[in-house]
Amino acid sequence: MPKSKVRKKADYTPSPASRTPVKVKAGPSPVWYVAIMLGFMLAGLVWLIVYYLAQDHIGFMLDLGAWNFLIGFGLMVVGLVMTMRWR
């Protein structure tokens, strides 16, 4: 049986006009950014722990009621959103 011819394909090279420039940020995040990010996450965790353990003894936490969950988780979400900008 005869063998089929092998066709050579040219290597793909993108045209220079279709290339988009890439934005490069310089360097890692500053130390204060990481400290604030972790501080928000820890503050939210501490808020929830204090709410569970001492809600009857702290007047304003008792008045807030279920809003304490929003405050605690909100602080943690702010820290989590900050991790997206961390380099």
N, C-alpha and C positions, 0 to 999 in steps of 0.2 A: 504494500500500500504506500502511495507517495506521501511524503511528509509535507505538511503545510508550511508556508513561509512565515517566519517570525517578523512581525512588524516592530520597528523601533519607535517608541514614543519619545517625544521631547520632554525633558524634565519641566515640571511646572514652575514657572517663575512669575510671581505677581508683578503687575505693572507698578511702576513707582507712583503713578497718580492715585492708585487705590489704597495706598498705605495711609493710615491715620496716625497722627503723632500720639505718643504715649506720655501721659503726665507722670513724672516721677517726683515724689516728695523726698526732701532731703532729710535723712537721718531718722533715728528713733524718736519716740515721744519723750517729752521731758519727764523728769521724775515726779514733779508735782501733779501731772495729769494722772499718772498711775496711782498716786496716793489718794487723790480725790475720787477716782473711780472705785478703788477698793474701799474707801471710806463710805461712799454711798451704799455699797453692798453690805458692809458690816453694820452701818447704822440701821438699815432696814431689818437685818437679822436681829439686832439688839432690841429694836422697837417691838418686834413680834414676841421675843422671849420675855421682855419685861411685861408686855400686855398679858401673856399667859400666866406668868408667875405672880404679878402684883397688881392686877387690874382692880381689885377691891380696895386697895390701900392708896391708890393714886386717883385723886378726884377727877382730873380732867380726862384721864383715860376711860374712866367709868362713864363719863358724860359722852364721850365719842362713840362708845359702843362698837358696832361692826365697822365703823370708819377706820378703826385702828388697822384692820387688814389692808385697806386701800393705802394707807400711809406707809406701812411696812413694806408691802409688795411694790408700791410705787417707788420707794427709795431704791429697792433692789433692781427694779427695771431700769431706772435711770443709770445705775452703774453698769448694767448689762448693755444698754445702748451705747454707753461710752466705750465699751470694749471694741466696737466696730471701727472706731477711729484710732485705736491703739496700734502703734507700730513698734 
